[in-house]
Amino acid sequence: MAVTPPPADWADLDRTLDAYSAAGRKATWWLRDDDATHPTPALDRLLALDAGIPLVLAVIPARAQPALADRLAAAPHARTCLHGWNHWNHAPAGEPKAELGAHRPTAFVVGEIARGWLTLVRLLPRSLALLVPPHNRIAPAVAAELRGAGLRALSTYGARRRVPPGIVQVNSHCDIMDWNTRAYIGDGLALGQIVAHLRARLDGSADPEEPTGLLSHHLAHDEAAWGFLARILAHLKAHPAVRVLDPNDIFAATA
């Protein structure tokens, strides 16, 4: 079971970023938002909120509508990637939700991923060959077959440890939503997750080269979540130690 980092505040974040400056290092970041399917006011708000900061949108291919491609044509800072096939949960009751888990034959799951990838690139040809598993879970046997399905990268949740051979893996490390209550987790817990990963990179207990990933879900946000996103993005842009990475650079080998 993952350990929840202790709460933090904005001063903790600043002290951690200042430590990067003192060490002559950059606190690299990237932004990911899950579950895009079609244009909505929430998607418009997300695309306006990041003020041109590069963003990866994980798209559910079985539900994606042509209008999504039209909307994203006016948002060149947003890149798209694959979010499973239909975002259905195939885990038995009582187990953590998973679409790409070990609950079905590996060949069948990999086939769905390949179908999803073909569907996505027909709609959004500039998509990154990056898979974001729904619920951030994927069976190791499925991950090992991603290249055969046309994928070259993987993003789940938490500090990366076991990277499948031939796959670029860059994860998210702060999910601002509480999925039990479907509400914002609060500044203390959100900043605690961020600070914990940044400090782990500094002390070497996490891969120092993995950029810290901020994860949002535009369709689920309450006003508190939107407020935090606005504040954290402004805070990051203002600190000299921070560099927000373009997904084209993070996943250059997968384009």
Buried (B, 14 or more C-beta within 10 A) or exposed (E): EEEEBEBBEEEBBBEBBEBBBEEEEBBBBBBBBBBBBBBBEBBEBBBEBBEEBBBBBBBBBBBBEEEBBEBBEEBEBBBBBBBBBEBEBBBEEEEEBBBBBBBBEBEEBBBBBBBBBEBBBEBBEEBBBBBBBBBBBBBEBBBBBBEEBBBBBBBBBBBBEEBBEEBBBBBBBBBBBEEEEEBBBBBBBBBBBBBBBBBBBBEEEBBEEBBBBBBBBBBBBEEBBBEBBBEBBEBBEEBEBBBBBBBEEBBEEBB
